[in-house]
Amino acid sequence: MTAAPQTPIPLASGRRKPAHSIAQTLRDLRKAAGLTLIDLASRSGLAASTLSKIENGQMSPTYDTILSLAEGLDVDIAQLVSGGRGQSVNGRKTVTRRGEGIVHKTEQYDYEMLCNDIANRQFVPLMAEVKAKSLHSFDGMLSHPGEEFIYVLRGRVELHTEFYAPTPLDTGDCCYFDSTMGHAIVNPHDDPATVLWICSRVVPPLVSE
């Protein structure tokens, strides 16, 4: 007998850890590196006013902004989202129990960052509740180095990209795409939508050839 399919677990969970303050971590890392806002703006490609808003808790950075900050500070993205340094050795393994990821909320998505104890990861796994209803929720489509994979755990979403017509994705559908192409995921429907989201990173290899 074939077992009945299980209902995907929503992003919301009573066991989830409280959201981490990227604002304080960003300020601490910038000062530890001896950088001014202008210095970090030049290194990250972000406006100094944007950095100031993030450090003062007036703006919640999207994933691509966090990635730019990590590159500008020369730290791993896990250090920004968790406030600690992950392990960077061979034979690594880490487990995130249900609801115990690090939460990061933006106007467009509620992220749950997964498996943050490993530094210099080749990809970044997360779950996201898609809150954006249209492209008007964004200043512009996101774009950054790497590739991405999304799998719809519940609900329905639309993937908007720079070179293709909007792609509707239902529960159980997935898509793999180039992150350097402008992109955004929206949920134009009334029902909640959650996706498993995996973003690749361009990082140095653990062992030199």
Secondary structure, 3 states (H helix, E strand, C coil): CCCCCCCCCCCCCCCCCCCCCHHHHHHHHHHHCCCCHHHHHHHHCCCHHHHHHHHCCCCCCCHHHHHHHHHHHCCCHHHHHHCCCCECCCCCCCCCCCCCCEEEECCCEEEEECCCCECCCCEEEEEEEECCCCHHHCCCCECCCCEEEEEEEECCEEEEECCCCCEEECCCCEEEEECCCCEEEECCCCCCCEEEEEEECCCCCCCCC
